[in-house]
Amino acid sequence: MNELKNKVIQFNSNNIEIMNNIPDLIDDKSLNIIHHIWRVVLQCGNKYIISKICRLIIDMQKSTGNWGVGKENVNYGDTVVNIHRLLWSLSVGAEGDEIRDMIVESVSKSIDYLINNHNLHYEKDYSYGHGLIDRLHYLIQIEFYLSHMFSEYNLVSSDKALIIRELWMADCAWLIAHQCKDGGWHEIDKLRTRVGATSDAIRAINLDKEYLSVVELGVQFLINNQNPYEGYWDAGNLDKCLDAIKTLINSRQLLKDCSQLDRSVELGLSWILNNFDTVQQLEENIYDLLTVTIDYEKVFVNQTRLTYL
């Protein structure tokens, strides 16, 4: 365990230069990659860079409150992810009153769009490469935080906060109803439970202790589907391995007994760090790995809690 902790600390230290170069990096990146970078920046807490990315994203927002290109409402998923990151930025304290006011105004402008187009979430035609559950875990987190943050930041009126809370409860109920007997989830067009869909589903509902028993079953599914000798998931699919470990770390503060979970995290992260340079990768994988190693260092090395979205 100490060897892994030292390796994680060294990995984070070696890659901190990525954070320093982000203002230049984001200028020529796709919106998808910016979302992955933004998440790392939020975890590092660099308020200057957080504010820079927030301004960039807010400038892309349409007058109707949504994001995306093409036909109206086609990119509901983009809007959901952008609001998710803006709320996260607000919760960690973006630098200066001006940018905080800009975030509040931007999110407030999106509220009617989110409510009026909520059912688009369940339309497969609007997924654009992302599964329904993948997008739903962002939407549920947004609904949870909007219904809890509105009084502090004046994001929504009390009436709309009530509507959002009702949508949150309905979305959680849908998700829980679609949990399979083995504790996992699958996308609506798939035939078996999967690590990726299960990881997304757990992160949607592990914000609230009310769903502890559901989360426990999902966590057990992830542990049961890990290679017990090597530590990987899904035959070494890096994206799914990172999703599983991030989900386990994020669920840790909700569970009473974390001994089995901790062993799974240690085994899985050791495999990733030992094999990261040899597995098939996408451009965002270095940022996704950092989201895991940063969380690991905070929780397992520094013994702190995760307090963000």
C-alpha positions as CSV (number, residue, x, y, z in Angstrom):
1,M,0.0,0.0,0.0
2,N,2.8,2.4,0.8
3,E,4.4,1.7,-2.5
4,L,1.2,2.6,-4.3
5,K,0.8,5.8,-2.3
6,N,4.3,6.9,-3.2
7,K,3.7,6.0,-6.8
8,V,0.5,8.1,-6.9
9,I,2.1,11.1,-5.2
10,Q,5.0,10.9,-7.7
11,F,2.6,10.6,-10.6
12,N,0.5,13.6,-9.5
13,S,3.7,15.6,-9.0
14,N,5.1,14.7,-12.4
15,N,1.9,15.7,-14.1
16,I,1.2,19.0,-12.3
17,E,2.8,20.7,-15.2
18,I,-0.3,19.8,-17.2
19,M,-2.2,22.0,-14.9
20,N,0.1,24.9,-15.4
21,N,-0.2,24.7,-19.2
22,I,-4.0,24.4,-19.3
23,P,-4.7,28.0,-20.2
24,D,-2.8,27.4,-23.4
25,L,-4.1,23.9,-23.9
26,I,-7.8,24.7,-23.9
27,D,-7.6,27.2,-26.7
28,D,-7.4,24.5,-29.4
29,K,-9.3,21.6,-27.7
30,S,-12.7,20.2,-28.5
31,L,-15.5,20.9,-26.0
32,N,-15.4,17.2,-25.0
33,I,-11.7,17.4,-24.1
34,I,-12.2,20.7,-22.2
35,H,-14.8,19.0,-20.1
36,H,-12.3,16.3,-19.1
37,I,-9.6,19.0,-18.4
38,W,-12.1,21.1,-16.5
39,R,-12.8,18.3,-14.1
40,V,-9.1,18.0,-13.2
41,V,-8.8,21.7,-12.7
42,L,-11.7,21.7,-10.3
43,Q,-10.2,18.9,-8.3
44,C,-6.9,20.8,-8.1
45,G,-8.8,24.0,-7.1
46,N,-6.9,26.4,-9.3
47,K,-9.4,29.3,-9.2
48,Y,-7.8,31.3,-11.9
49,I,-7.9,28.5,-14.4
50,I,-11.4,27.5,-13.2
51,S,-12.6,31.1,-14.0
52,K,-10.9,31.1,-17.4
53,I,-12.7,27.9,-18.5
54,C,-16.0,29.1,-17.0
55,R,-15.8,32.3,-19.1
56,L,-15.0,30.2,-22.2
57,I,-18.0,28.0,-21.6
58,I,-20.4,30.8,-20.7
59,D,-19.5,32.6,-23.9
60,M,-20.6,29.5,-25.9
61,Q,-24.1,29.5,-24.2
62,K,-27.1,30.4,-26.4
63,S,-29.7,33.0,-25.5
64,T,-32.1,30.1,-24.9
65,G,-29.9,28.8,-22.1
66,N,-28.6,25.7,-23.8
67,W,-25.3,24.7,-25.5
68,G,-24.5,22.8,-28.6
69,V,-24.7,23.1,-32.4
70,G,-27.2,21.9,-35.0
71,K,-30.9,21.5,-34.5
72,E,-32.7,22.9,-31.5
73,N,-32.4,20.7,-28.5
74,V,-30.1,18.2,-30.2
75,N,-27.4,18.7,-27.7
76,Y,-29.3,18.3,-24.4
77,G,-26.4,16.3,-23.1
78,D,-23.9,19.1,-23.7
79,T,-26.1,21.5,-21.7
80,V,-26.3,19.0,-18.8
81,V,-22.6,18.5,-18.6
82,N,-21.8,22.3,-18.8
83,I,-24.3,23.1,-16.0
84,H,-22.7,20.3,-14.0
85,R,-19.2,21.8,-14.3
86,L,-20.5,25.4,-13.6
87,L,-22.2,24.3,-10.4
88,W,-19.1,22.5,-9.4
89,S,-17.1,25.7,-10.1
90,L,-19.5,27.6,-8.0
91,S,-19.2,25.2,-5.1
92,V,-15.4,25.4,-5.0
93,G,-15.4,29.1,-5.3
94,A,-14.4,30.4,-8.7
95,E,-12.1,33.4,-8.4
96,G,-13.9,36.8,-7.8
97,D,-17.5,38.0,-7.4
98,E,-17.7,38.8,-11.1
99,I,-17.2,35.2,-12.4
100,R,-19.5,33.9,-9.6
101,D,-22.2,36.2,-10.7
102,M,-21.7,35.1,-14.3
103,I,-22.0,31.4,-13.3
104,V,-25.2,32.2,-11.4
105,E,-26.7,34.1,-14.3
106,S,-25.7,31.3,-16.8
107,V,-27.1,28.5,-14.7
108,S,-30.3,30.5,-13.9
109,K,-30.8,31.0,-17.6
110,S,-30.7,27.3,-18.2
111,I,-33.3,26.3,-15.6
112,D,-36.3,26.7,-17.9
113,Y,-34.5,24.8,-20.7
114,L,-33.7,21.9,-18.3
115,I,-37.2,21.7,-17.0
116,N,-39.1,22.1,-20.3
117,N,-36.8,19.7,-22.2
118,H,-36.3,17.2,-19.4
119,N,-38.0,14.3,-21.2
120,L,-35.4,14.7,-24.0
121,H,-33.0,13.0,-21.7
122,Y,-34.8,9.7,-22.2
123,E,-34.8,9.9,-26.0
124,K,-32.0,7.8,-27.5
125,D,-31.7,10.1,-30.5
126,Y,-30.2,12.8,-28.3
127,S,-27.4,10.7,-26.8
128,Y,-24.7,11.3,-29.4
129,G,-22.4,8.6,-28.3
130,H,-23.3,8.8,-24.6
131,G,-25.6,6.2,-23.1
132,L,-28.8,7.2,-21.3
133,I,-27.4,6.3,-17.9
134,D,-24.1,8.1,-18.6
135,R,-26.0,11.3,-19.2
136,L,-28.5,10.6,-16.4
137,H,-25.8,10.6,-13.7
138,Y,-24.9,14.2,-14.6
139,L,-28.6,15.2,-14.7
140,I,-29.4,13.7,-11.3
141,Q,-26.4,15.3,-9.7
142,I,-27.5,18.7,-11.2
143,E,-31.0,18.2,-9.9
144,F,-29.7,17.3,-6.4
145,Y,-27.5,20.3,-6.1
146,L,-29.9,22.8,-7.7
147,S,-32.6,21.8,-5.2
148,H,-30.1,22.2,-2.3
149,M,-28.1,25.3,-3.5
150,F,-30.9,27.6,-4.7
151,S,-31.4,29.5,-1.4
152,E,-27.7,30.3,-1.0
153,Y,-27.0,31.4,-4.6
154,N,-30.5,32.4,-5.8
155,L,-30.2,30.1,-8.7
156,V,-33.9,29.3,-8.9
157,S,-37.1,30.3,-7.4
158,S,-38.6,28.2,-4.6
159,D,-41.3,27.0,-7.0
160,K,-38.8,25.9,-9.6
161,A,-36.6,24.3,-7.0
162,L,-39.6,22.2,-6.0
163,I,-40.1,21.1,-9.6
164,I,-36.5,20.2,-9.9
165,R,-36.6,18.2,-6.7
166,E,-39.6,16.3,-8.1
167,L,-37.7,15.6,-11.3
168,W,-34.7,14.4,-9.2
169,M,-36.9,12.0,-7.3
170,A,-38.5,10.7,-10.5
171,D,-35.1,10.2,-12.2
172,C,-33.7,8.4,-9.1
173,A,-36.8,6.2,-9.0
174,W,-36.3,5.3,-12.7
175,L,-32.7,4.5,-12.1
176,I,-33.3,2.3,-9.1
177,A,-36.1,0.5,-10.9
178,H,-33.6,-0.4,-13.6
179,Q,-31.1,-2.0,-11.3
180,C,-30.6,-5.7,-12.1
181,K,-30.6,-8.5,-9.7
182,D,-26.8,-8.8,-9.8
183,G,-26.6,-5.2,-8.6
184,G,-25.5,-3.7,-11.9
185,W,-27.1,-1.7,-14.7
186,H,-27.1,-1.8,-18.4
187,E,-28.0,0.7,-21.1
188,I,-31.5,0.3,-22.5
189,D,-30.2,-1.1,-25.8
190,K,-27.7,-3.6,-24.2
191,L,-28.4,-7.1,-23.1
192,R,-26.2,-7.5,-20.0
193,T,-25.1,-5.4,-17.0
194,R,-21.9,-3.5,-17.6
195,V,-19.2,-1.9,-15.5
196,G,-19.5,1.5,-17.3
197,A,-23.3,1.9,-16.9
198,T,-23.1,0.7,-13.3
199,S,-20.4,3.2,-12.4
200,D,-22.5,6.0,-13.8
201,A,-25.6,4.9,-12.0
202,I,-23.9,4.7,-8.6
203,R,-22.4,8.2,-9.0
204,A,-25.9,9.5,-9.7
205,I,-27.3,8.3,-6.4
206,N,-24.4,8.1,-4.0
207,L,-25.0,11.7,-2.9
208,D,-27.8,10.7,-0.6
209,K,-27.8,8.2,2.2
210,E,-31.4,7.3,1.4
211,Y,-30.0,5.1,-1.4
212,L,-27.3,3.4,0.6
213,S,-28.7,-0.1,0.1
214,V,-28.8,0.4,-3.7
215,V,-25.3,1.8,-3.8
216,E,-24.0,-1.1,-1.7
217,L,-25.4,-3.6,-4.3
218,G,-23.8,-1.6,-7.1
219,V,-20.5,-1.4,-5.4
220,Q,-20.5,-5.1,-4.8
221,F,-21.2,-5.6,-8.5
222,L,-18.1,-3.7,-9.4
223,I,-16.0,-5.6,-7.0
224,N,-17.4,-8.9,-8.2
225,N,-16.6,-8.1,-11.8
226,Q,-13.0,-7.0,-11.2
227,N,-10.3,-9.5,-12.2
228,P,-9.2,-10.7,-8.7
229,Y,-5.6,-11.3,-9.7
230,E,-4.7,-8.4,-12.0
231,G,-7.2,-5.8,-10.8
232,Y,-8.6,-4.6,-14.1
233,W,-12.2,-4.5,-15.3
234,D,-13.7,-5.2,-18.8
235,A,-10.7,-7.1,-20.1
236,G,-8.5,-4.1,-19.4
237,N,-10.7,-1.3,-20.9
238,L,-8.9,1.7,-19.5
239,D,-12.0,4.0,-19.6
240,K,-14.1,1.4,-17.7
241,C,-11.3,0.8,-15.2
242,L,-11.0,4.5,-14.4
243,D,-14.8,4.8,-14.1
244,A,-15.0,1.9,-11.6
245,I,-12.2,3.2,-9.4
246,K,-13.5,6.8,-9.3
247,T,-17.0,5.4,-8.4
248,L,-15.6,3.3,-5.6
249,I,-13.6,6.2,-4.1
250,N,-16.6,8.5,-4.4
251,S,-18.8,5.9,-2.7
252,R,-16.4,5.3,0.2
253,Q,-17.8,8.1,2.4
254,L,-21.3,6.7,2.2
255,L,-20.5,3.0,3.1
256,K,-20.0,1.8,6.7
257,D,-17.5,-1.0,5.9
258,C,-14.9,0.0,3.3
259,S,-12.3,-2.8,3.7
260,Q,-13.3,-4.7,0.6
261,L,-13.8,-1.5,-1.4
262,D,-10.4,-0.3,-0.4
263,R,-8.7,-3.5,-1.5
264,S,-10.5,-3.2,-4.9
265,V,-9.3,0.4,-5.3
266,E,-5.7,-0.4,-4.5
267,L,-5.6,-3.5,-6.8
268,G,-7.3,-1.6,-9.7
269,L,-5.2,1.5,-9.4
270,S,-2.0,-0.5,-9.2
271,W,-2.9,-2.3,-12.4
272,I,-3.6,1.0,-14.2
273,L,-0.4,2.7,-13.2
274,N,1.7,-0.3,-14.1
275,N,0.0,-0.7,-17.5
276,F,-1.0,2.9,-18.4
277,D,1.6,3.3,-21.1
278,T,0.8,0.0,-22.9
279,V,-3.0,0.0,-23.1
280,Q,-5.0,1.6,-25.9
281,Q,-5.7,5.2,-25.0
282,L,-7.8,8.2,-26.0
283,E,-6.7,11.8,-25.6
284,E,-8.7,12.3,-22.5
285,N,-7.3,9.3,-20.6
286,I,-4.4,11.2,-19.0
287,Y,-6.9,13.7,-17.6
288,D,-9.3,10.9,-16.5
289,L,-6.4,9.1,-14.8
290,L,-5.5,12.3,-12.9
291,T,-9.1,12.6,-11.6
292,V,-8.6,9.2,-10.0
293,T,-5.1,9.7,-8.7
294,I,-6.0,13.1,-7.3
295,D,-9.0,11.6,-5.5
296,Y,-6.9,8.7,-4.3
297,E,-4.2,11.1,-2.8
298,K,-6.9,13.2,-1.1
299,V,-8.7,10.2,0.4
300,F,-6.1,7.5,1.0
301,V,-3.0,9.6,1.6
302,N,-4.3,12.8,3.2
303,Q,-7.4,11.3,4.8
304,T,-9.7,14.0,3.6
305,R,-13.3,13.9,2.3
306,L,-14.5,14.6,-1.2
307,T,-16.8,17.6,-1.0
308,Y,-17.5,18.4,-4.6
309,L,-19.9,17.2,-7.2
